[in-house]
C-alpha cells in the first residue's frame, strides 16, 4: 500500500519556486545568473513598519494570538476596506492568515466537496488549481488570450459556469500577466455572475496598489454590491508594503464563511505570527507615502522591459496595467534552433535554453496555463533588468 496520500498525485510543484531554486543553485556553482522568476519586491520593508515590529517585541507581544488575528489588525483591515474600497465590513467579518496562500487554501478547504468546480481564468497564478485539487475540487480553466490582453471575456465566463460551479477566482492586477480590469470590463463579468446566484467569487487583490498611469483599481463587490454576500475579498501586505517574508494575508467576507475558515485555521496553524501582525497594523494604519514612490520606480522598470523585449527577434510583449510582471509571447521562436543546437519546441524549451545559454531565469508560460509565453518579474534593479534584456535579445538573435 502506498504511504503517501492520493491527493499528492493531483498536484504539481510550484514552477515559480522551482525556477528561483534552480537559479540559486546555478549561482552557488559560480554561474552568472540573473533571476527574474520570483514575485517579490526588491525594496526593503519601510522603517515605520519595522519599528512597529521592534516596539511589539519590546512590549512583550510575543504570545499566541487569536486564530483569526489580533483585534487591532482586524479593525485596521475593516478600516482599509472602507477607506480604499468603499466596502463596509465589521471587524468580525475579517480574518488574518499566514500569507494570502493560507487565506485561499482555507476558503477552499471550508467550502469544496468532491465534484465541485472552480472557474480559473488562464493564465493563472500557479497555486490556484493546485489548491483547488488538494481540497477535492475540480479546476475549470477558461482562456483569457493575448488577443484580449489576457482578460477574461464575459461570454467565456458564462460558458464555463455549470450547476457544479462553486467559485470563480478573480485576480486583478494579474499574476502572471499584469493585466488589470477597468470598471467597465469588471462590470461585464459581474453582470454574468449576478445571473448565477450559486457561484461565489474569490477575488485576489494582492496587487491592488500596483497599477500604472491613470488606471483606477476596482474590486468586484465595489462594482456590483449585490455580490457582497457571496464574495471573499482577499488581500495582503506582501507586495505593496514589501513584506513578503512577514507572511500576512487577510480577507473579508460573509460571517459564516469567516467562521468556517477560523475553525480550519484553528486546527492547522492557529494565529499568524504576533510580531508580523503588529507590523501589519502599522502598514495599514500608518503613512502610505512610499507606495506612489515605489509605483513610479516599478512603472519605469515596466517601460524599460517592454521596450527592450519588443526589440528582441521573435518576441512580442504587451504592456501590462499593473503588478510587476510582463508576459511576452515567444511564438516567433518556436521551431527555431537554439545556440546549443536544440530545437525550441515549446516555451519550456525556450526558458531552459535561455537559462543555459545566457544565465537568465524566467518562468515558462505553460506553467501558468497559457503559452507559448514566459513570465518576467521586473521587481529588481533597472541595471539588472537592462542586462537581462540585452542577454534575451542576444539569445533570440542567435536562434536560427
C-alpha positions as CSV (number, residue, x, y, z in Angstrom):
1,X,0.0,0.0,0.0
2,X,1.3,3.4,-0.9
3,X,2.4,5.5,2.1
4,X,1.8,9.0,0.5
5,X,-1.7,10.4,0.1
6,X,-3.5,10.1,-3.3
7,X,-4.1,13.8,-3.2
8,X,-0.4,14.4,-4.0
9,X,-0.9,12.8,-7.4
10,X,-3.4,15.6,-8.3
11,X,-0.9,18.5,-7.8
12,X,2.4,19.7,-9.2
13,X,5.3,21.6,-7.5
14,X,5.3,25.4,-7.9
15,X,7.0,26.3,-11.1
16,X,7.9,29.8,-9.9
17,X,9.6,28.4,-6.8
18,X,11.4,25.7,-8.9
19,X,12.8,28.4,-11.2
20,X,14.1,30.5,-8.3
21,X,15.6,27.4,-6.7
22,X,17.4,26.4,-10.0
23,X,18.8,30.0,-10.3
24,X,20.1,29.9,-6.8
25,X,21.8,26.5,-7.4
26,X,23.5,27.8,-10.6
27,X,24.7,30.9,-8.7
28,X,26.1,28.7,-6.0
29,X,28.1,26.8,-8.6
30,X,29.6,30.1,-9.8
31,X,27.3,30.8,-12.8
32,X,26.4,34.5,-13.6
33,X,22.6,34.2,-13.3
34,X,20.0,36.9,-13.3
35,X,16.9,35.6,-11.6
36,X,13.7,37.1,-12.9
37,X,11.4,34.3,-11.6
38,X,10.4,35.5,-8.1
39,X,7.3,37.6,-7.4
40,X,9.0,39.6,-4.7
41,X,9.7,43.4,-4.5
42,X,13.4,44.2,-4.1
43,X,12.5,47.2,-1.8
44,X,13.1,46.9,1.9
45,X,10.2,46.9,4.3
46,X,9.6,50.6,5.3
47,X,11.2,51.8,8.5
48,X,8.0,52.7,10.3
49,X,6.7,49.1,9.8
50,X,10.0,47.6,11.1
51,X,9.9,49.9,14.1
52,X,6.3,48.8,14.9
53,X,7.6,45.2,15.0
54,X,10.5,46.1,17.2
55,X,8.2,48.0,19.5
56,X,5.9,45.0,19.7
57,X,8.8,42.7,20.7
58,X,9.8,45.2,23.4
59,X,6.2,45.4,24.7
60,X,6.2,41.6,25.0
61,X,3.7,41.0,22.2
62,X,5.2,37.5,21.7
63,X,2.4,35.2,22.9
64,X,-0.2,33.2,20.9
65,X,-2.8,35.4,19.1
66,X,-6.5,34.8,18.4
67,X,-6.9,32.4,15.5
68,X,-8.4,35.0,13.1
69,X,-5.9,37.7,14.1
70,X,-5.4,40.3,16.8
71,X,-8.4,42.7,17.0
72,X,-6.2,45.7,16.3
73,X,-5.3,44.2,12.9
74,X,-8.8,43.0,12.1
75,X,-10.1,46.6,12.8
76,X,-7.3,48.0,10.6
77,X,-8.4,45.7,7.8
78,X,-12.0,46.7,8.1
79,X,-11.0,50.4,8.1
80,X,-8.8,49.8,5.0
81,X,-11.7,48.2,3.0
82,X,-13.9,51.2,4.0
83,X,-11.3,53.8,3.2
84,X,-9.9,52.4,0.0
85,X,-12.7,50.3,-1.5
86,X,-15.9,51.8,-0.1
87,X,-16.7,48.3,1.4
88,X,-18.4,48.0,4.8
89,X,-17.2,45.1,6.9
90,X,-17.3,44.6,10.6
91,X,-14.0,43.6,12.1
92,X,-15.6,40.2,12.9
93,X,-16.0,39.7,9.1
94,X,-12.3,39.8,8.6
95,X,-9.6,37.1,9.0
96,X,-5.8,37.1,9.1
97,X,-3.7,34.3,7.7
98,X,-0.1,33.3,7.2
99,X,0.1,34.9,3.8
100,X,-2.6,35.1,1.1
101,X,-2.0,31.4,0.3
102,X,-3.4,30.3,3.6
103,X,-6.5,32.5,3.2
104,X,-7.2,30.9,-0.2
105,X,-6.5,27.4,0.9
106,X,-8.7,27.7,4.0
107,X,-11.6,29.2,1.9
108,X,-11.4,26.2,-0.5
109,X,-11.0,23.7,2.4
110,X,-14.0,25.2,4.1
111,X,-16.3,25.0,1.0
112,X,-15.3,22.4,-1.6
113,X,-16.8,19.0,-1.8
114,X,-15.7,16.3,-4.4
115,X,-17.1,17.3,-7.8
116,X,-17.4,21.0,-7.0
117,X,-15.9,23.1,-9.8
118,X,-13.9,26.3,-9.6
119,X,-13.6,28.5,-12.6
120,X,-10.0,29.6,-13.1
121,X,-9.1,32.1,-15.8
122,X,-5.8,31.2,-17.6
123,X,-3.1,32.4,-17.4
124,X,-3.4,31.9,-13.6
125,X,-1.2,32.0,-10.6
126,X,0.4,28.6,-10.4
127,X,-1.1,27.8,-6.9
128,X,-4.8,28.3,-7.7
129,X,-5.5,25.0,-9.5
130,X,-3.3,23.0,-7.1
131,X,-5.1,24.4,-4.1
132,X,-8.4,23.5,-5.6
133,X,-7.3,20.0,-6.4
134,X,-5.8,19.4,-2.9
135,X,-9.1,20.5,-1.4
136,X,-11.0,18.0,-3.5
137,X,-12.4,20.4,-6.1
138,X,-12.1,20.4,-9.9
139,X,-10.4,23.5,-11.6
140,X,-12.2,24.5,-14.8
141,X,-9.8,26.6,-17.0
142,X,-11.0,29.4,-19.2
143,X,-8.6,31.0,-21.6
144,X,-8.0,34.8,-21.3
145,X,-6.0,35.1,-24.5
146,X,-3.3,37.6,-25.6
147,X,-5.7,38.7,-28.3
148,X,-7.9,40.1,-25.5
149,X,-5.0,41.5,-23.5
150,X,-5.2,38.4,-21.2
151,X,-8.6,39.5,-19.9
152,X,-11.5,37.0,-19.5
153,X,-14.4,37.7,-21.8
154,X,-17.9,37.6,-20.3
155,X,-19.2,35.0,-22.9
156,X,-16.4,32.7,-22.0
157,X,-17.2,33.0,-18.3
158,X,-20.8,32.3,-19.0
159,X,-19.9,29.1,-20.9
160,X,-17.7,27.8,-18.1
161,X,-20.3,28.0,-15.4
162,X,-22.3,24.8,-14.7
163,X,-24.6,23.7,-11.8
164,X,-21.4,22.3,-10.2
165,X,-19.6,25.6,-10.1
166,X,-18.9,26.8,-6.6
167,X,-16.3,29.5,-7.0
168,X,-15.0,31.9,-9.6
169,X,-11.4,33.1,-8.9
170,X,-10.7,36.7,-10.0
171,X,-7.2,38.2,-9.9
172,X,-6.6,41.8,-11.0
173,X,-3.9,43.1,-11.5
174,X,-2.9,39.6,-12.5
175,X,-0.1,37.3,-11.7
176,X,1.4,36.3,-14.2
177,X,0.3,38.9,-16.9
178,X,-0.1,42.2,-15.1
179,X,-3.4,42.6,-16.8
180,X,-5.9,44.7,-14.8
181,X,-9.6,45.1,-15.4
182,X,-11.3,48.6,-15.8
183,X,-14.6,49.3,-14.1
184,X,-16.5,48.6,-17.4
185,X,-14.6,45.3,-18.0
186,X,-15.2,44.1,-14.5
187,X,-18.9,45.1,-14.7
188,X,-19.4,42.9,-17.8
189,X,-18.1,39.9,-15.7
190,X,-20.2,40.7,-12.6
191,X,-23.3,41.0,-14.8
192,X,-22.7,37.3,-15.7
193,X,-22.1,36.4,-12.0
194,X,-25.4,38.1,-10.9
195,X,-27.3,35.6,-13.1
196,X,-25.8,32.6,-11.3
197,X,-26.5,33.0,-7.6
198,X,-24.9,29.7,-6.7
199,X,-21.4,30.9,-7.8
200,X,-19.2,32.5,-5.2
201,X,-16.4,35.0,-6.0
202,X,-12.9,34.7,-4.6
203,X,-11.1,37.9,-5.5
204,X,-7.3,38.1,-5.1
205,X,-6.5,41.8,-4.8
206,X,-2.9,41.3,-3.7
207,X,-1.5,43.8,-6.4
208,X,-4.2,46.4,-5.8
209,X,-1.7,49.2,-5.2
210,X,0.5,48.4,-8.1
211,X,-1.3,49.9,-11.1
212,X,0.2,52.4,-13.5
213,X,-0.6,55.6,-15.3
214,X,-4.1,56.8,-14.6
215,X,-5.5,53.3,-14.2
216,X,-8.1,53.0,-11.3
217,X,-8.3,49.8,-9.4
218,X,-11.7,48.3,-8.6
219,X,-12.8,45.1,-6.8
220,X,-15.9,43.1,-7.7
221,X,-18.1,44.0,-4.8
222,X,-17.3,47.7,-5.3
223,X,-18.6,47.3,-8.9
224,X,-21.5,45.0,-8.1
225,X,-22.7,45.4,-4.4
226,X,-25.3,42.6,-4.9
227,X,-22.3,40.1,-4.8
228,X,-21.4,41.1,-1.2
229,X,-23.0,38.1,0.4
230,X,-21.1,35.6,-1.8
231,X,-17.7,37.2,-2.2
232,X,-14.5,36.7,-0.3
233,X,-12.2,39.7,-0.9
234,X,-8.6,38.7,-0.2
235,X,-5.5,41.0,0.1
236,X,-2.3,41.2,2.0
237,X,0.8,43.3,2.8
238,X,3.3,41.3,0.8
239,X,3.6,43.3,-2.4
240,X,2.7,47.0,-1.9
241,X,4.4,47.1,1.5
242,X,7.4,44.9,0.6
243,X,6.6,42.5,3.4
244,X,6.8,39.1,1.6
245,X,8.7,37.4,4.4
246,X,6.4,38.7,7.2
247,X,3.7,36.3,5.8
248,X,0.5,38.3,6.5
249,X,-2.6,37.9,4.2
250,X,-6.1,38.9,5.1
251,X,-9.7,38.8,3.8
252,X,-13.2,39.9,4.5
253,X,-16.5,38.2,3.6
254,X,-19.7,36.7,4.9
255,X,-19.5,35.9,8.6
256,X,-20.5,32.2,8.1
257,X,-17.5,31.7,5.8
258,X,-15.1,33.6,8.0
259,X,-16.1,31.4,11.0
260,X,-15.6,28.2,8.9
261,X,-12.2,29.4,7.9
262,X,-11.4,30.3,11.5
263,X,-12.3,26.7,12.6
264,X,-10.0,25.2,9.9
265,X,-7.1,27.6,10.8
266,X,-7.6,26.7,14.5
267,X,-6.8,23.1,13.7
268,X,-4.0,24.0,11.3
269,X,-1.7,26.9,12.3
270,X,-3.7,28.9,14.8
271,X,-2.9,32.7,14.6
272,X,-0.3,34.2,12.4
273,X,2.9,35.5,14.0
274,X,2.2,38.1,16.6
275,X,5.1,40.4,15.7
276,X,4.2,40.3,12.0
277,X,0.6,41.2,12.8
278,X,1.6,44.3,14.8
279,X,3.8,45.3,11.8
280,X,0.8,44.9,9.5
281,X,-1.3,47.2,11.8
282,X,1.3,49.9,11.1
283,X,1.4,49.1,7.4
284,X,-2.4,49.6,7.0
285,X,-2.8,52.5,9.5
286,X,0.5,54.3,9.0
287,X,1.8,56.5,6.2
288,X,1.2,55.3,2.7
289,X,3.6,57.9,1.2
290,X,6.1,55.3,-0.1
291,X,3.6,53.5,-2.2
292,X,3.4,56.1,-5.0
293,X,7.2,56.5,-5.0
294,X,7.7,52.7,-5.4
295,X,5.0,52.6,-8.1
296,X,6.9,55.2,-10.1
297,X,10.0,53.0,-9.9
298,X,8.1,49.9,-11.0
299,X,6.5,51.8,-13.9
300,X,9.9,52.9,-15.2
301,X,11.1,49.3,-15.0
302,X,8.0,48.1,-16.8
303,X,8.5,50.5,-19.6
304,X,12.2,49.6,-20.0
305,X,11.5,45.8,-20.1
306,X,8.6,46.1,-22.5
307,X,10.6,48.3,-24.9
308,X,13.7,46.1,-24.8
309,X,11.8,42.8,-25.2
310,X,9.9,44.1,-28.2
311,X,13.2,44.7,-29.8
312,X,14.2,41.1,-29.4
313,X,13.7,38.9,-32.5
314,X,10.6,36.7,-32.3
315,X,9.3,38.3,-29.0
316,X,6.0,40.2,-28.6
317,X,5.5,41.9,-25.2
318,X,2.2,43.6,-24.4
319,X,2.1,46.5,-21.9
320,X,0.6,45.4,-18.6
321,X,-1.6,47.7,-16.5
322,X,-0.3,46.6,-13.1
323,X,1.6,44.2,-10.8
324,X,5.3,43.8,-11.6
325,X,5.2,41.2,-14.4
326,X,5.3,41.1,-18.1
327,X,4.1,38.0,-20.1
328,X,5.7,38.1,-23.5
329,X,5.0,35.7,-26.3
330,X,7.9,33.7,-27.7
331,X,5.8,32.2,-30.5
332,X,8.2,33.6,-33.1
333,X,10.9,31.4,-31.7
334,X,9.1,28.1,-31.7
335,X,10.7,25.8,-34.2
336,X,14.0,27.7,-34.2
337,X,17.3,26.2,-33.2
338,X,18.9,27.5,-30.1
339,X,22.7,28.2,-29.9
340,X,23.1,24.8,-28.2
341,X,21.7,23.1,-31.3
342,X,18.4,22.1,-29.6
343,X,15.2,22.9,-31.4
344,X,12.9,25.1,-29.4
345,X,9.6,23.2,-29.5
346,X,7.8,24.9,-26.5
347,X,8.0,27.8,-24.1
348,X,9.5,25.4,-21.6
349,X,12.4,24.7,-24.1
350,X,12.8,28.5,-24.6
351,X,13.2,29.3,-20.9
352,X,15.5,26.3,-20.4
353,X,17.8,27.2,-23.3
354,X,17.8,30.9,-22.2
355,X,19.0,29.9,-18.7
356,X,21.7,27.6,-20.0
357,X,22.9,29.9,-22.7
358,X,22.6,33.4,-21.1
359,X,22.0,32.8,-17.4
360,X,18.6,34.5,-17.4
361,X,16.0,32.7,-15.3
362,X,12.3,33.3,-16.2
363,X,9.2,31.1,-15.9
364,X,7.6,29.3,-18.8
365,X,4.0,30.3,-19.6
366,X,2.6,26.8,-19.8
367,X,3.1,26.6,-16.0
368,X,0.5,29.4,-15.8
369,X,-1.8,27.6,-18.2
370,X,-1.2,29.6,-21.4
371,X,1.7,29.6,-23.8
372,X,3.9,29.9,-25.7
373,X,4.8,32.8,-23.4
374,X,7.1,33.4,-20.4
375,X,6.8,35.5,-17.3
376,X,9.4,38.0,-16.2
377,X,9.3,39.7,-12.8
378,X,10.7,43.2,-13.1
379,X,10.9,43.6,-9.3
380,X,14.7,44.1,-9.5
381,X,17.0,46.9,-10.4
382,X,17.0,48.7,-13.8
383,X,20.6,47.8,-14.2
384,X,19.9,44.1,-13.8
385,X,16.8,44.3,-16.0
386,X,18.7,46.1,-18.7
387,X,21.4,43.5,-18.7
388,X,18.9,40.6,-18.7
389,X,17.0,42.1,-21.6
390,X,20.3,42.5,-23.5
391,X,21.0,38.8,-23.0
392,X,17.5,37.9,-24.1
393,X,18.0,40.0,-27.3
394,X,21.3,38.2,-27.9
395,X,19.8,34.8,-27.3
396,X,16.9,35.4,-29.6
397,X,19.2,36.9,-32.3
398,X,21.3,33.7,-32.1
399,X,18.3,31.4,-32.7
400,X,18.2,30.2,-36.3
